Amino acid sequence: MKYANLHLHSVYSDSQLTPYQLVLIGKSLGYRALALTDHWTDAGIPEFSEMARRESIETISGVEFDAKDLGVSFHITALDFDTENSKIKKMIKDQVEARTECSRKCFERGVSLGYVEGITWDDVIDFVDEGSWVCFDHIVGAMRYKRVIPQVGNTSDLRQKLFKAPEVAAFSPKKPSTAEIIKTIREAGGIATLAHPYKQIKYLPQLIELGINGIEVSHPELIEEYTRLACEAADTYKLYRSGGTDHTGAMSGCDGVYATSALQGITEEEFMIIKERRLG
């Protein structure tokens, strides 16, 4: 059993569980330390940290960012950063607002084309918690809450129509560059970690030049070969080791391919190396 699960999402972004539920499930599974790493938002961290404190679970801050450089989409997880740092707070706020506006435009387009009925954007906003990155999952959640669609069932066709159609590409906000994301994380005192580095380890030299200083060595997507390569890269480049279950397993609340057993994470020693910044 791993000691720390440092890759988790909640209802504040694109998963199905509240921060409190994540803490309780994590404790029941035997984790002793956790990090909530919602996509683009840190709004769930206060609740998550408070609930963890009550349950004697250690936490560090986290957010998952993404950018596309070198023709590749990189996911960069910020760990153990200062949540009050003005630069990272601004980047999070700007992106939450921009991405929520993108979702609104996709939603309104869906309404105009008849893909969405019986619900308004205000209904969606009323459904979500303040500070959430409002995404497709929240739209579906609001539609189910309003009984517009069944409580269970596949929504991939609706996702395709609302968010994957070629026409909606024009709604996408400009993302910060990988360099900007890494620099902002480091300036906030955090560890910039390459998340689920499946087939991306070859880009580490370029990413290290940009300041990345961590890598996930444990993740549901990492088969044995890539776990080995990630561990070797961590040793070679003196990177912090991280890992977690992401959207998979009991700590996701997601169905379909994600509804499998998943207990990824890192050891107590690897967690303490992060906490104590032993690698500098």
N, C-alpha and C positions, 0 to 999 in steps of 0.2 A: 504494500500500500504506500502511495506517495504521501508526502507530508503537506505539500502546498499545491493548490490549484490556482494558477495565475492567469487563466484565460477563460473568462466567463462573461456572458451577456444577460441582460435583464429586459424587463418591459420598457425600460427607458430607451432601448434601441430596437433590435430585431430578434428578441427572444420572448419567451412566454411566462417567465417566473419573476416575481417581485424580488427585490434585494433581500427581504426578510426570508422568503422561501428558499432562496439560494443558500443563505447562511444555515438554515435548519437542515436542509438536505446535505450540504457539505459536512456538517457536524455528524450527521447520521452515517455518512460514508467513511468517516474517520479522518477527514482532512483537519489539520490543525492551523492552517494559514490559507488565506484566500485573497484574490484580487478581482474586483469587478472591472472589466475592461470593455465597457459598452462602446459601440461604434460612435465615435465623434463626440460623445457627451460624457461628462462626469457628474451629471445631475443626480444619479442614484447613489453616489459615494457616501453622502452624509447618513442616509438611512442604512445603507449597507454596513458602514463602520459602527454605527450605534448598535445595530442588532448583533453584530459580531462581538462587540465588547460585552454585551449582556450574556452571550453564549460562550465567552472565554475563547474566542477564535481570533487569532492575530490577522490583521489586514494591512495591505499597502495600497496606495492609490493606483489607478490604471485607466487607460483609454486606448482604444484601437483606432489608428488612423490608416488611411490608404492613399496612395499616389501612384501615378504611372510614369515611369522613366525608363530609358533604355528599351522602350517597347514592351516593358514588363510591368504588371500591376504588383506593387509591393504593399504588404500590410505591415505596419510598424506599430508595435504595442509600446506605449509609454508606461513604465512601472516606477512606483515609489518617487513620484515627482511632487513638487510643492503645488498644491491645488490653488494656492492664492497667488501664484506667479502671474503677473499681468499679461505677459505675452502668450502663455499657453491658454489662459482664460479667454483672451480675445480671439485666438485661433479657433477654439472650441465654439465660442458664441457665434462667430461669423459663419462657421460651417454648418452649425445646427440650423441657423436661420436660413441660409442659402439652400440647404438640402431639404428643409421642410417646405420652402417655397417651391422647389422642384416637385415635391410630392403633391403639393396643392395643384399645380398646373397639370400634372398627370391625372389627378383625380377629376378636375373640372373638364378635361378633355374626355375622360371616360363618361362623365355625365352627359356631355353634349352628344356623344356617339351612341348613347343608350346602353353602355356597358354597366353603368352604375345607376341604380334607381332607389328611391325611398330613403335616401340619406343625404345630408349636406356636409360640407366641409366643417361647418361649426359643430356638427355632431361628432366628427372625428376629433376635433380639438378638445371637445368636452370629455372625450373618452380617455385621453392620454394624460400622463403626469407632466407637470410643468418642467421644462428643460429637456424633454425628450427630443430625440431626432425622430420626427414623425415620418414613418416609412410605410411600405406596403402592408407590413404586419399589423400596424395600428389601424389602417383602413379596413382590413379584413376583420380585425377584432371589433371595431365599431359596428360593422355591418352585421356581425353575428350577435352583438349585444342588442342591436335594434331589430333583430329577427328578420333582417333583409335577406340573408342567406342562411343555409343550415348550420347548426352548431359544429358539425363535423363534415369533412369532405375535402377533396382536392381543389385547391384554388390556383393551380399553376396556369390554367388557361386565362384566368382573370389577370394574373401577374403579367403574363405575356402581352395582353392587350393594353394594360395600363402603363407598364414600366419598361417593356422590352421592344415596343414598336419602334421602327426607325424614326418616326416623326418626333418622338419624345427626346431624342438626343439633344435637340436644341434647348431643352429645359435644364440640362445638366450644369451645375455650377462649376466654376473653375476651382480646381483643387490646389492646395499648396504643393510645392514640389517636394520630392523626397528629402532633398537637402534642407529645405525650410523646416519640414516636420522634425527631422532629426536634430537640427540646431536648436529649435524651440524646446524640445524635450530635454536636451542636455543643459540648456541655460536655466531650465526650471529644476535642475538638480536630479532629473530622472535618468533612467536607463532606457535607451532606445533599442528595442528588441525586434529582430526580424521574425515575424510570426509565420507559423506553418511553412517553413522554407522548402517545401516540396519542389525539387528541381530548380531552386534558386540559389543554392549554396555557391554556385560558380560566380555569382555576382558579388560575393562578399568583399573581395578586394576593393571594388568601387564603393560599396556601401561603407566600408570601414574608413575610407578616405573622407567620406561625408560625416563620419563621427558615430556610426552605429557601434554599440558596445555590448549587445546581447543577442542571443539566438534561442529560439525554441528548439529543444531537443526531445520534447515529448508532446505529441499531438495526435489526435485520431487519424489525420491524413498521412502521418509519417510511418511508412512501412519500415521494416527492420533495417533495410539498406540505408535509407535516408536518415534514420535515427542515428545509425553508426557514423554517417558522414557529418551530421550536425554536431555530434559529440567530438569528433576529430577536429572539426573547424573551431569549436569552442576552445579546445586545448591549444590548437595552433595559433589562433589569433588572440587568446586570452580574453574571451568573451564571457559575459555572465550567462548562465544557463537558466532557461525558463521553460514553462510548458503548462498545459491545462487541457480541459475537455472541450472548450469552445461551444459550438452548437450541438454537441453530441452527448448522449447519455442522460442520466437522471437529472443532471444539473442544467439541462437546456429547456426541457418541457416541449421540445420540438418532436414532430412525428416523422413518418416516412423513413428515409435512409438514416436520419439522425437518432432514431429510437433504438439504439443499440447500447450494449454495455460499454462504458468508457470511464476509466479511472486514471487518466493521464495526470501528470504533474511532476514536481521535482522533490528531491530529498530535503530533509531538514538542513543538512550541511550546505546544499546548493542555495537554499533560501537564506540562510544566515550569511553566506558570501554576498548576496544581494544587499541584505539589510546593513551589513557592516562595511560595504563597499571595499572589499578586500582587493579587488582588481584595480582600484583607482577610479 
